[in-house]
């Protein structure tokens, strides 16, 4: 019997998650192989796997995957390098927060895809344009979330540090950053997941490589098998990167799990 907020073991969690995917694929196979949905609109699982295999062995899809991963990591790292220090400063110093917060709050609601026409004019259709789409889509989210997290640091810790003789820079280095570091790492993990949605949008326009480019070409050919395979690859890569990021955070901040 399932009760609200009852915990589950790690084995049960894996079993439930696996069961969902089995059920999902079974329903997909029933709808497509049973003839309830036309293959023009939705390929069946077997066709999808066949088309995916052909993409990998005949059409150099591994190169497209590599380009997409590079764009996500490149744009995300650029955003994090600027956003993390700004977020810490906003959280630590209220005048800086008052100065920047209205613009950051405004900018985070702007869809990154809306900037693509301007970015093409400014940077062309090369790699810089795609990196900037991910950069714009990530930086404002990171800044605001980190600022909120740093600003919520326990005040008694700050007062205790002042009492022990710490200066302003010492408060940031010895209190705010150590206290907020695990949550900052978690924020970066979450925003990395959002970055994957931005890169596909960037690759749908003016791109000659990448998973998004392959999906656009497949759409023109009405090849839903390749489209679905590309979508699944994105999900798998994102899932693997999320697990790796989570494992790295657990290794870096073991006390957070205590």
Buried (B, 14 or more C-beta within 10 A) or exposed (E): EEEEEEEEEEEEEEEEEEEEEEEEEEEBEEEBBEEEBEBEEBBBBEBBBBBBEBBBEEBEBEEBBEBBBBBBBBBBBBBBEBBBEBBBBBBBBEEBBEEBBEEBEEBBEEEBBEBBEEBBEEBEBEBBBBBBBBBBBBBBBBBBBBBBBBBEBEEEBBEEBBEEEBEEEBBBEBBBBEBBBBBBBBBBBEBBEBBBBBBBBBBBBBBEBBBBBBBBBBEEEEBBBBBBBBBEBBEEBBEEBBEEBEEEBEEEBEEEEE
